[in-house]
């Protein structure tokens, strides 16, 4: 199997370098499961010097191929990556993911085990993602209960035969804002009968900077965007399961409305507590508390978008 690791990126140059370094150091077993691999980076209109750096680093990264587009979002970038990829197997990761040295081999072995067990390649492998804010040594972070994901298909760490992506129709490029483009594709893959194979040996460390109050405006905007894209998701797949996923139910409205006191607990009223926790070295706890009002913003975004489209 020839693997293409498809990575969309946008203004993440420092962590992208670590991402590519880890992928260049892959250890492959002599069991012929992986004939070779490439790293296919699609720059989504970065303005931080990413394109200039990619144009100069080929000697350091012999597996690297890259291309660029104007800023159109991750869905469009991933589609271009798949279309240009040489591999018969596609691995999707994000450009802020740092993987272990057996990452590709683990996905290959997971795919092979699944194929032997089911008698078909109608499957994909889903690796483990561990969140970390340790930039210097991201792979030192242990797995935490908060790292668990119940998603069926998420592009943070997944390997799938290219022909199934083409048959499903690739990513919907109408998802130009934050969220849901991968899970929406997952619904179409599930309809094709693809089986999820958990692959915990394929580990990626998802880096993000330590939480600070300065991040709140962008985090709030992401939640509002996620609400809008969630409604697009529901328009395509108007099921109760999708309503639950995008938090467009009375249950979510009551839950986050109650916990946030109808929005009264927000980025302004909770700022002193959040800053105190950050000063105590508990930025992750501060972020978990902030998720109360961030989820409320998301629910409000969902219902505002649904109302504008007259969706009940």
WOQUI-V176489 format. One line per field, one symbol per residue. burial: # if it has 16 or more other C-alpha atoms within 10 Angstrom, else .. A space follows every 50 residues. Layout:
# WOQUI-V176489
burial->???
This chain:
# WOQUI-V176489
burial->..###########.######.###.#.#....##..##########...# #..#......#.######....##########.####.############ ############.##.....##############...##........... .###########.##..#.####.################...####### #######..##.#..#..################.......##..####. .##.###..#..#.###...#..##.##....##.##..########### ######......
